[in-house]
Amino acid sequence: MSSIAAVGENYQKFNPRAYLQNNYMPPRADFSSDDFVVPWKLRCLAEAFGTGEIHGHTVIDIGSGPTIYQILSSPDHFEEIIMTDFLEVNREVLRRWLQAEPGSFDWSPYIKHACILEGKGEHWKDKERKLRDKVKHVLPIDIHQLKPLGSALTEPADALVSTFCLEAASPNYESFQKALENVTTLLKPGGHFLMIGALEESFYLAGEAKLLVVPVTEEDVKEAFTRCGYKICDFRTYVMPSSLKIGVDDVRGIFFVHAQKKTQA
Ligand SMILES: Nc1ncnc2c1ncn2[C@@H]1O[C@@H](CSCCNC[C@@H]2Cc3ccc([N+](=O)[O-])cc3CN2)[C@@H](O)[C@H]1O
């Protein structure tokens, strides 16, 4: 079995509820200070979209997982949002939230914080409703395929968003770089890519699953984007405080990159 196939096989044990518990509930979901990881992530995304540079008809979220926080600041800038994931269990968790099914994960603290960061005085229920209206598809994706969405995509998107996916789905740096090339085919020339990911992480837990991660440094990420034909517009790093190192992974830090796909080779 190839190392990529082994990664896919291991993901069959991924437990979305455990993953949400580990990363999106206290202590990591602490909104009391801008110095905590979740406010930092939301601020990176809100400020990037707040520049007004990133807009168009369609944005694709690559490897959404069971989370929606990563698209909270995008609805005002796009007509359509496409969410994607490798696992049906995650796509089902997303569909249930999108349909406001009882028992879905409570993203309201995140939605409220995004409204505060954007400073438009938008009520969080309005943002929530707008988000549900604009997510038009929840599609299967495999970043290791030349065409990650298969034949589901008719034309490239105006922007891509991806959080904690490529490094957690790639067995080594070479496949991380190749996966970036594959997903870049989904983006129009001149389009923008916002990525958040783990720095120097080698594993994380999601219930019974222990998933291996290719450890990447800031330089590794910058090099991958540059070699893939992007201009890096902004790059930020967050150092995980010891209080947030809670045993669910060995992540050392978080990166945020805003990159623009060059218009000619
Ligand atoms: N071949 C594939 N193609 C596309 N997606 C794929 C593929 N294989 C798996 N996937 C998909 O990718 C996965 C995305 S979740 C990956 C989690 N990454 C690690 C975790 C994340 C995290 C979150 C928050 C914080 N924090 O401090 O706030 C820290 C950390 C660090 N640890 C999962 O949805 C899977 O379904």
PDBQT file of the ligand as one rigid body, heavy atoms in Angstrom, charges set to zero:
ROOT
HETATM    1  N1  LIG A 301      -6.489  13.090   0.585  1.00  0.00    +0.000 N 
HETATM    2  C1  LIG A 301      -7.180  14.068   1.192  1.00  0.00    +0.000 A 
HETATM    3  N2  LIG A 301      -7.717  15.091   0.477  1.00  0.00    +0.000 NA
HETATM    4  C2  LIG A 301      -8.424  16.065   1.095  1.00  0.00    +0.000 A 
HETATM    5  N3  LIG A 301      -8.654  16.102   2.431  1.00  0.00    +0.000 NA
HETATM    6  C3  LIG A 301      -8.135  15.096   3.164  1.00  0.00    +0.000 A 
HETATM    7  C4  LIG A 301      -7.387  14.040   2.603  1.00  0.00    +0.000 A 
HETATM    8  N4  LIG A 301      -7.028  13.191   3.605  1.00  0.00    +0.000 NA
HETATM    9  C5  LIG A 301      -7.545  13.691   4.743  1.00  0.00    +0.000 A 
HETATM   10  N5  LIG A 301      -8.216  14.836   4.496  1.00  0.00    +0.000 N 
HETATM   11  C6  LIG A 301      -8.960  15.676   5.438  1.00  0.00    +0.000 C 
HETATM   12  O1  LIG A 301      -8.059  16.570   6.089  1.00  0.00    +0.000 OA
HETATM   13  C7  LIG A 301      -8.384  16.614   7.495  1.00  0.00    +0.000 C 
HETATM   14  C8  LIG A 301      -8.458  18.050   7.952  1.00  0.00    +0.000 C 
HETATM   15  S1  LIG A 301      -8.415  18.104   9.732  1.00  0.00    +0.000 SA
HETATM   16  C9  LIG A 301      -6.680  18.022   9.939  1.00  0.00    +0.000 C 
HETATM   17  C10 LIG A 301      -6.285  18.376  11.330  1.00  0.00    +0.000 C 
HETATM   18  N6  LIG A 301      -4.929  18.865  11.401  1.00  0.00    +0.000 N 
HETATM   19  C11 LIG A 301      -4.256  18.707  12.693  1.00  0.00    +0.000 C 
HETATM   20  C12 LIG A 301      -4.839  19.468  13.888  1.00  0.00    +0.000 C 
HETATM   21  C13 LIG A 301      -5.536  20.700  13.469  1.00  0.00    +0.000 C 
HETATM   22  C14 LIG A 301      -5.522  21.785  14.523  1.00  0.00    +0.000 A 
HETATM   23  C15 LIG A 301      -6.633  22.613  14.690  1.00  0.00    +0.000 A 
HETATM   24  C16 LIG A 301      -6.602  23.650  15.640  1.00  0.00    +0.000 A 
HETATM   25  C17 LIG A 301      -5.449  23.825  16.411  1.00  0.00    +0.000 A 
HETATM   26  N7  LIG A 301      -5.409  24.897  17.384  1.00  0.00    +0.000 N 
HETATM   27  O2  LIG A 301      -4.407  25.012  18.078  1.00  0.00    +0.000 OA
HETATM   28  O3  LIG A 301      -6.392  25.687  17.420  1.00  0.00    +0.000 OA
HETATM   29  C18 LIG A 301      -4.346  22.982  16.257  1.00  0.00    +0.000 A 
HETATM   30  C19 LIG A 301      -4.395  21.956  15.290  1.00  0.00    +0.000 A 
HETATM   31  C20 LIG A 301      -3.273  21.027  15.070  1.00  0.00    +0.000 C 
HETATM   32  N8  LIG A 301      -3.786  19.663  14.879  1.00  0.00    +0.000 N 
HETATM   33  C21 LIG A 301      -9.707  15.845   7.672  1.00  0.00    +0.000 C 
HETATM   34  O4  LIG A 301     -10.823  16.707   7.478  1.00  0.00    +0.000 OA
HETATM   35  C22 LIG A 301      -9.609  14.832   6.527  1.00  0.00    +0.000 C 
HETATM   36  O5  LIG A 301     -10.860  14.342   6.120  1.00  0.00    +0.000 OA
ENDROOT
TORSDOF 0
